[in-house]
Amino acid sequence: MRLVASTTLPAAMAASQALRIGSTSAMASIINVAYDDEVKKPTSESYLTDEECSFVASFNLHGVGVATDTGILCSDYEQVCVEDATSNLGGRCASVTSDASRKLKGTTCTTKCTPASACEGLSQTFISTKIGDGSCCGEKACVGLSGGCFDILFDTDFYRHLIASLLADSTVGPKSCVGYKNCYYATNVTIGSKSCNGDSIKGSGGLYGYVCAYAKGTIGNDACYEYAACYQTEESNKKYSWNVGDSSCRGVGSCQFSGGAAISSGSCVGSYACSNATSSVIIKKNSCNSYQACYKNNGTVGMNSCNAKQACYMNSGVIGDNACNKVKECFGNNGTVTAAPTARPTKKDVSIYLLSTDHCMFDLPPH
């Protein structure tokens, strides 16, 4: 969606009643939103937020029953990503009416385990008792989900996970795990409602989804949204179990490779916000909400802190409540910050090393 003056929106929408997506097998749902009638103010003046998003002009969705979602990159369901030349990511989140938000939501799932490949190998008992309505849709969305691999015990893709599957168990709430391999081989995981969704962004390897692939532990409601948001490697799945609170880890790669971390509700919202955190990390409520805000964090973050671009990038110290909320304010911190510091925090040298793993198909954050 391109940002245009409010007075021209009705005409623009009338001229183009549908958005094309990259796949020839799918057509975006018709979007007909009377911005000018509802808002009565120019969008550019009143409804742009500070949250940046990766603006994309087209989508290529995997799975079935899909519809375009121009709000996929925003943390708030009542915001959509619009093109903004001043944004480092190419776009910025803009508020719309609640009715428009409802129409713009993404991939849908009417019948769980659709298509057949979504729950391939899972027993019907597991599907009926452990997977909520409207969940596990999209190609191989829940393949290998632990506790359900009873039907195909000797397939090579399942054999290596057989023991873990028989000993562990998983539960998927309603309207979750919707998207391409979004809960692929998740192990002993409890997933709330409307979590682990989204498969509209393509990574450098040409893949989509994988939002909660190989996840282990507890994931709350409305958490882990879009490409690789809570993706873990197969190796980290064997070692770590983590906890993700409600409405957390929303954004491309927001909490990828952070298995073992304890992330409270309303935190780690934004592209790569808490990516590559160590297993002992504790991030409290409403913190680390911006681009790379707590990237590769090795410390503790209090409530309502680190809410700015790279505010606590590679922090290894202790950051208290209501602190470090300016751009790069506590970048590389290795001390204790109890409040907004009067001087620049102690820094350490920071470097980003290429992470080599069989399952690393994601863009590493730029530096």
N, C-alpha and C positions, 0 to 999 in steps of 0.2 A: 504494500500500500504506500503510495507516495503522498507526502504531506502537501496539501494544497489549501488555498484559502477557503474558509467555511462557505462563502457565498457561491463558490463554484462546485462544491461537493455534490449537490443534488444532480446537477447536469452531468458531472463526471460519472456518477453512479448510474444514471439513466443511459448514458452512452455505452457503458460496459457493464452489463448485468451479471457477468460471471468472470471469475479469475481462472486462468489456465494454469494447470500444474504440469510439471515436467513429464509425467507419465502419460502416455497416450491412452491408457486404460482407465483413467479417472478424470473426472471433471469436478472442479470446485463447486461447492454449493453456492447458490445465488445469494449475494449479499446486497441487501437493499436497506440502507440505514439513512434516515433523514437527519443527518447531523445538524444541519442549519435549523431545522424546526425544533429539534430536541435541545440543542445546546444554546442557540441564540448568540454565540460568541465565536470569534475565529479560533479554530483549534490551536493554531500556532501561538496565540496569545494566552489562552487560559488552560489548555489541557495537556501540554507537554510536561513531562516529569523529568527529574534528573537521572532517571535510570536509563542507561544506554542498552541497546540491543543490536544484534547482528541482523541488519536488514537484508532480506533476500527477495529477489524479484519473482522467483518461481519456486515451486515445491515439487518434489518427487516422492510420493508416499508409497510405502510397502503395505501389504495387507489387504483387507477387504472392508467394504462399507466406510471408506474414508472420506473426509471432507477437509477442505483447506482450513487452516487455523492461522490467521495473521497475528494472533496474539501469543504464539508459542514461546516467544523469547522474553516475555514480560512476567514478572513475579505475581502480578495481580490479574485475576481473571477479568477484571473490568478495564483492562488496558490492552492496547494493540501496538505492535511495532510499526512505526512509520519512518520513512526515509528522512534523515536529518544530516546535512552536510557538515555540521559542527561536531557530530559524534565520531569518536575514534572507531566505533564499530559499524558506522554507516547508518544507524537508526536510533530512535529514542522512543520510549514508551509514552503513549498518549491515552488519556482516559476517554471512554465512550459511555453511552448509556448502558444500563444493566441489560436491556433488551438486546442491544447490539452485541454485548459481551456473550450472551447466550448463543446468538446466531453464529458467532465467530469461533466457538470452541472447536477443537480438532477431531482427531480420529475417533470414530464411534464404534460401539460394540453392542449389538442387540442380543445376540446369542453367544454365550460363553464358548470358548474353545472353537472359534471359527477363524480360518478354515480348519480342516482336519489336522493339518500339520502343526497347528498351534499347541495342541496337547498330545502330540504323538508319543506313544509309549506310556502315558498315564492311565491308570485303571479307571473304569467308570465310577467305582466307589470313591476314589480319591477326588475325581472331578465333581461329583455330586455333593460331597461333604466338605471338601477343603477349598474349593474355588467358588467365589461369590458370583452373583449374577452380573453379566456384562463385563466379565474379566477374561483375560488370556485370549485376546484376539490379535490376529496378525501372524505372519509367517513365523513358525517355531517360537511363538511368544513365550510359552511355558515348557518347552521341551527340557527334560532333565530335572524339572523341579523336584526337590527331594521329598520323599514320602509317597511319591506316586509312580515311581518307575518299576512297576510290577509286571507289565505286559510284555515288554521287550527286554529280557534280562541278558541276552547274549549279543545284542547289537554292539558293535565296537564303540559307538558313540556313547553308549550307556554303561558299558562294563566297568570303566574306570571309576564311575560314580556309584556303582551298585551297592557297595557296603555302606557308604554314607547315606544313600537313599533309604536303605532298609532300617537303619538305626535312627535316622533323624525324621523330622516331619516339618511340613510347611503349611501355611495358611495364607490365602489370598483373599482380601476383602472385595467388596463389590466395586466394579468399574475400575479395576486396576490391571496392570500388566498388559496394556493395550499398545501394541506396536511391534515392530520387527525385532525378534529375539530379546524383548525387553526384560523378561525374567528367566532367561536361558540359564539352566543349571544353577539357579539360586538354591542355596542349601540351608536347611533348617532355619527358614526365614519366616517371620510374621509380617505381612504387609497389610496396611490399613486400606481404607477406601480411597479411590481416585488417586492412586500413587503408581509410580513406575510407568508413566504414560508418555507418549510422544515419539514419533519417528519421522519427523519432517525435515531434519537437518542432515545433510550428507557430510561425512568426515573425509579426511584426506585420502583414506583408503577406499573411498567409494561406498562406504557402508552407512547404515542408518540404525537408529534405535539403540539396543544394548543398554537401556537405561539402568536396569538393575541386574544385569547379567552377572552371575557368580556372587551375588550379594548373600550375606549371612548375618542374621541377627534380627533386629526389629526396625521396621520402617513405619512411620506414622501415617496420618491421613494427608492427602494433598501434597505429598512429598516426592522428591526424585522425579523431576520433570524435564523431559527432552534429552537430546543426544548425550549418552554416556554420563548422565548426571550422577548416578550412584554405581557406576561400573567398577567392578573389582577384577583383578586377574584371578585365574584359577589357583595360582599359588597362594595369594593372600586369602582366598576363600578357605583354604586348609588351615590357616594360622589364626585368623582374626574373626571376631564377631563384633558387630557395631550396633549403635543405636542412633537412629535419625528421627528427630521429633516432627510434629505436624508442620506442614507448610515450609519445610526446609529442603535444601539441596535442589533448588529450582534454577535451571539454566544449563547451558551447554557445558559439560564436564565439571559442573559445580563442585561435586564431591568425589570425583573419580580417583581411584587409587588411594583412598583414605580409610580403608578397612580398619576397624578397631577404634576409630574415633567416636566420641560421644558428642553428638550435635543436638542441641536443644531446639525447641520450636522457633520458627520464624527466623532461622539463621542460614547463612551460606546461600544467599540468593544472588545470582549473577554468574556470568561466564567465568569458569575456573575459580570461583570465589574461595573454595576450600580444597582445591585439588591438591593431591600429593601430601596430605597431612599425615603425620606419624600416628602409630597405633594408640599412643597414650594421650592424645590431644583431647582437651575438654573445651567445648565452645558453648557458652551459655546463651540464653534467649536473646533473640533480636540482634544478633551480631554478625559481622563479616558479610554484610550485604552490599556487595559491589564487585566490579570486575577485579579479580585476583586479590580481593581484600585480605584474605588470610591464606594465600597460596603457600604451600609447603610449610605450614605452621607446625612448630614443634613445641609449642608452649600452651598456656592457658589463656583463654579470652573470657572476660566477664560479660555481664549483660549490657546490651545497648552500646557495644563498642565496635571499633574497626569498621564502621559503615561508610567507607569511602574507597575510591579506587586505590588499590595497593596500600591501603592504610597500615596493615600489619603484615605485609609481605615478608615471608620467611622469619616471622617472629619466633624466638626460642625462649622468651622470658614469660613474665606474668603480667597480664594487662587486666586492670580492674574494671569496674563498671563505669559506663559513660565516659570512656576514654578513647583517644586515637580515632576521632571521627572526621579527620581532614585528609586530603589526598597525600599519601605517603608519609603521614605524620609519624608513624612508628615503624617505618620501613626498616627491616633488619634488626629490630629491637632484641636485646638479650638481657635486659634488666627487668626491673619492676616498675610498672606505671600504674599509679593509683588514681590519677586524674589527668586531665589534659596537661601535658608537660609545658613548662615555661621555656625549656630549651630543647633542642633537638635530641631525641634519645640516642643512646650509644648504638653505634652501628657495627656490623661485621661485614666482611666481604661476602658477597652472594654470587653464586654461579648456578646456572641451570645445566644439568647434565642430561644427555639423551637417555631416556628410559627404554631399555631394551627388554621386550617381552613378546611372547608369541601372540598375545592378545592386545598389543598396543597398536590400535589402528586409529588413534585419535591425534588431533593436532596438539602439539605441545604449546603451552602458552608462550606468546612472544615476550621478549625481554629487551 
